[in-house]
Amino acid sequence: GNILSPSFPSNYGSGLSCIWIITVSEISYVQLKFNSFDVYEMDSPVCTRDRLEVSSINPHEGTATTLLGAYCNTNPPKGPIESLWNMLRVTFITDTTISAQGFWLSYR
């Protein structure tokens, strides 16, 4: 499947909080591949303005999650991301200032 930021390929809006949950069969893992990535950050490597967070959800512990990474232009994803279990949460958060094109990712 694919996930695109709101309005992609145009710039995304401000003040967004979007969450996607990806679930695959219990014996599988989720893998994300980024086809396009432009999430605004002025200069902080810890992505304090706009960010895309990827967390693995442990289905055996309710809603317990493990943050796999928080990504923006100063800390972009470096290759595919794989979940620890069969569920993955993708969270896109934007502030109220400058926006950018956003992202397009594929998952399997």
Residue frames as qw, qx, qy, qz and C-alpha x, y, z in Angstrom:
[[0.000, 0.886, 0.465, 0.000, 0.00, 0.00, 0.00],
 [0.374, 0.398, -0.017, 0.838, 0.87, 3.68, -0.06],
 [0.268, -0.796, -0.408, 0.358, 0.60, 6.56, 2.39],
 [0.351, 0.495, 0.132, 0.784, 0.84, 10.17, 1.21],
 [0.147, -0.317, -0.413, 0.841, 0.93, 13.27, 3.36],
 [0.270, 0.759, 0.526, -0.273, -2.16, 15.49, 3.01],
 [0.336, 0.885, -0.016, -0.321, -2.18, 17.40, -0.33],
 [0.444, -0.410, 0.649, 0.461, 0.94, 15.57, -1.65],
 [0.710, 0.084, -0.055, 0.697, 2.61, 16.50, -4.03],
 [0.022, -0.796, -0.036, -0.604, 1.50, 20.02, -3.06],
 [0.121, 0.340, -0.622, 0.695, 2.60, 21.39, 0.31],
 [0.405, -0.452, -0.785, 0.121, 0.86, 19.99, 3.39],
 [0.256, -0.815, -0.197, -0.482, -1.11, 22.22, 5.76],
 [0.109, 0.432, -0.587, 0.676, -0.23, 23.54, 9.20],
 [0.482, -0.262, 0.490, -0.677, -1.33, 22.24, 12.57],
 [0.805, 0.082, -0.460, -0.366, -1.78, 18.65, 11.38],
 [0.371, -0.359, 0.817, -0.259, -1.78, 15.49, 13.44],
 [0.806, 0.235, -0.324, -0.436, -2.33, 12.43, 11.23],
 [0.443, -0.368, 0.806, -0.138, -2.05, 8.81, 12.34],
 [0.774, 0.255, -0.444, -0.373, -2.00, 5.66, 10.19],
 [0.620, -0.351, 0.681, -0.167, -1.95, 2.14, 11.64],
 [0.613, 0.395, -0.606, -0.319, -0.65, -0.64, 9.38],
 [0.682, -0.269, 0.626, -0.265, -1.39, -4.24, 10.37],
 [0.549, 0.368, -0.682, -0.314, -0.20, -7.36, 8.56],
 [0.891, -0.187, -0.389, -0.143, -0.55, -11.07, 9.37],
 [0.664, -0.725, 0.175, -0.063, 0.87, -12.16, 12.74],
 [0.866, -0.166, 0.270, 0.387, 3.87, -13.94, 11.23],
 [0.546, 0.592, 0.184, 0.563, 4.93, -10.93, 9.12],
 [0.347, -0.500, -0.133, 0.782, 6.63, -7.57, 9.57],
 [0.336, 0.904, 0.258, -0.056, 5.82, -4.21, 8.00],
 [0.575, -0.140, 0.227, 0.773, 8.46, -2.59, 5.80],
 [0.201, 0.914, 0.197, -0.292, 8.31, 1.09, 4.80],
 [0.587, 0.093, 0.335, 0.731, 10.07, 2.49, 1.76],
 [0.055, 0.772, 0.165, -0.611, 10.17, 6.24, 1.14],
 [0.585, 0.506, 0.466, 0.431, 9.59, 7.27, -2.48],
 [0.172, 0.666, 0.045, 0.724, 9.64, 11.01, -1.72],
 [0.552, -0.590, -0.451, 0.380, 10.46, 12.87, 1.50],
 [0.210, 0.420, -0.036, 0.882, 10.35, 16.63, 2.20],
 [0.487, -0.731, -0.478, 0.019, 9.29, 17.42, 5.79],
 [0.154, 0.816, -0.130, 0.542, 10.28, 20.90, 6.97],
 [0.691, -0.616, -0.164, 0.340, 12.78, 21.49, 9.75],
 [0.152, 0.974, -0.157, 0.063, 14.89, 24.62, 9.97],
 [0.306, 0.685, -0.612, 0.249, 18.04, 23.40, 11.71],
 [0.565, -0.446, 0.583, -0.377, 17.33, 20.98, 14.55],
 [0.319, 0.257, -0.893, -0.190, 18.47, 17.36, 14.07],
 [0.112, 0.134, 0.906, -0.386, 15.78, 16.21, 16.53],
 [0.133, -0.378, -0.706, -0.584, 12.84, 17.33, 14.32],
 [0.043, -0.334, -0.599, 0.726, 11.09, 19.82, 16.61],
 [0.333, 0.262, -0.094, -0.901, 8.90, 21.52, 13.98],
 [0.838, 0.209, -0.144, -0.482, 7.33, 19.12, 11.47],
 [0.142, -0.421, 0.896, -0.022, 8.04, 15.42, 11.78],
 [0.830, 0.042, -0.408, -0.378, 7.07, 11.93, 10.75],
 [0.376, -0.452, 0.744, -0.316, 7.28, 9.43, 13.60],
 [0.747, 0.112, -0.595, -0.276, 7.37, 5.68, 13.00],
 [0.413, -0.400, 0.678, -0.458, 6.58, 3.34, 15.90],
 [0.443, 0.013, -0.879, -0.175, 6.26, -0.42, 16.10],
 [0.649, -0.349, 0.168, -0.656, 3.20, -1.61, 18.06],
 [0.061, 0.185, -0.968, 0.158, 3.55, -4.74, 20.19],
 [0.618, -0.241, -0.411, -0.626, 0.23, -6.60, 19.79],
 [0.666, -0.206, -0.694, 0.181, 1.06, -8.79, 22.79],
 [0.327, -0.282, -0.471, 0.769, 1.22, -5.81, 25.16],
 [0.127, 0.797, 0.488, -0.332, -1.91, -3.85, 24.23],
 [0.378, 0.913, 0.101, 0.120, -0.88, -0.49, 22.83],
 [0.572, -0.636, 0.282, 0.435, 2.79, -0.58, 23.90],
 [0.643, 0.759, -0.001, 0.105, 4.94, 1.03, 21.21],
 [0.666, -0.371, 0.222, 0.607, 8.62, 1.33, 20.39],
 [0.284, 0.901, -0.067, -0.321, 9.65, 4.50, 18.56],
 [0.848, 0.164, 0.290, 0.412, 11.73, 3.49, 15.53],
 [0.429, 0.013, 0.162, 0.888, 12.48, 7.06, 14.50],
 [0.144, 0.859, 0.319, -0.374, 11.35, 10.67, 14.11],
 [0.570, 0.137, 0.451, 0.673, 12.16, 12.06, 10.67],
 [0.198, 0.918, 0.154, -0.307, 12.39, 15.46, 8.97],
 [0.618, 0.761, -0.135, 0.145, 14.66, 17.14, 6.40],
 [0.014, -0.781, 0.577, -0.239, 17.57, 17.41, 8.87],
 [0.362, -0.268, 0.877, -0.169, 17.13, 13.75, 9.88],
 [0.706, 0.239, -0.304, -0.594, 15.64, 11.93, 6.87],
 [0.933, -0.100, 0.322, -0.126, 14.95, 8.19, 6.77],
 [0.046, 0.632, -0.724, -0.274, 18.02, 6.29, 5.63],
 [0.236, 0.111, -0.933, -0.249, 16.65, 3.39, 3.64],
 [0.599, -0.368, -0.576, -0.417, 13.71, 1.09, 4.41],
 [0.300, -0.361, 0.584, -0.663, 12.28, 0.86, 7.94],
 [0.560, -0.129, -0.794, -0.195, 11.08, -2.48, 9.30],
 [0.620, -0.563, 0.061, -0.543, 8.70, -3.03, 12.21],
 [0.106, -0.384, 0.860, -0.319, 9.57, -5.16, 15.23],
 [0.412, 0.227, 0.833, -0.291, 6.14, -6.84, 15.15],
 [0.259, 0.393, 0.768, 0.434, 3.22, -7.03, 12.72],
 [0.007, 0.900, 0.435, 0.024, 1.82, -3.56, 13.50],
 [0.450, 0.030, 0.020, 0.892, 3.24, -0.14, 12.70],
 [0.009, 0.885, 0.400, -0.236, 2.03, 3.37, 13.55],
 [0.428, 0.267, 0.195, 0.841, 2.96, 6.30, 11.30],
 [0.143, -0.837, -0.410, 0.333, 2.32, 9.74, 12.83],
 [0.400, 0.416, 0.196, 0.793, 2.69, 13.01, 10.90],
 [0.276, -0.795, -0.377, 0.386, 2.77, 16.19, 13.00],
 [0.402, 0.483, 0.148, 0.764, 3.16, 19.75, 11.69],
 [0.209, -0.443, -0.376, 0.787, 3.46, 23.09, 13.43],
 [0.267, 0.835, 0.437, -0.199, 1.81, 26.34, 12.35],
 [0.074, -0.745, 0.315, 0.583, 4.71, 27.83, 10.39],
 [0.314, 0.538, -0.599, -0.503, 6.43, 26.83, 7.14],
 [0.882, 0.088, 0.426, -0.182, 5.31, 23.70, 5.29],
 [0.050, -0.463, 0.757, 0.459, 6.90, 21.56, 2.58],
 [0.544, 0.154, -0.615, -0.549, 5.88, 18.95, 0.00],
 [0.809, -0.258, 0.304, -0.432, 5.58, 16.12, 2.52],
 [0.238, -0.360, 0.897, 0.092, 6.08, 12.44, 1.84],
 [0.851, 0.181, -0.239, -0.430, 5.01, 9.44, -0.15],
 [0.220, -0.424, 0.872, -0.108, 5.82, 6.05, 1.30],
 [0.761, 0.058, -0.526, -0.375, 5.05, 2.49, 0.30],
 [0.450, -0.402, 0.710, -0.362, 4.54, -0.37, 2.72],
 [0.756, 0.121, -0.572, -0.294, 4.42, -4.13, 2.44]]
